[in-house]
Amino acid sequence: MSYDPFATLLTSDAQRLLRTDLPTPLYHQLFSLLRDRILSGEAGKGARIPTEFELSAAFKVSRITAKRALDILAEELRLAQTALN
């Protein structure tokens, strides 16, 4: 069985990682959690990022919120890859 670096984010109490009392939008908090896993090296090359359905269910946010977080993540990773080339 392979290690899933995002599995701990998809636990039953995942929504506790997002703070509704902060001015930072939920999509940006979710994006930051995912980005930090990738940049720390915890999620190695080829690791499967959770889908918007998985994220919305685990974090109890709308699919639109999860999609926006994933869209920003994809754009940032694309820009980082372009800068390396």
VENTA-V449513 format. One record per backbone hydrogen bond with DSSP energy under -1.0 kcal/mol. NH is the residue of the N-H (numbers start at 1). CO is the residue of the C=O. Records with the same first field share a line. If there is no record, write none. Layout:
# VENTA-V449513
NH=CO / CO
This chain:
# VENTA-V449513
7=4
9=6
14=11
16=13
17=14
18=15
29=25
30=26
31=27
32=28
33=29
34=30
35=31
36=32
37=33
38=34
39=35
40=36
41=38
43=37
47=44
55=51
56=52
57=53
58=54
59=55
61=56
66=62
67=63
68=64
69=65
70=66
71=67
72=68
73=69
74=70
75=71
76=72
77=73
78=74
79=75
80=76
81=77
82=78
83=79
84=80
85=81
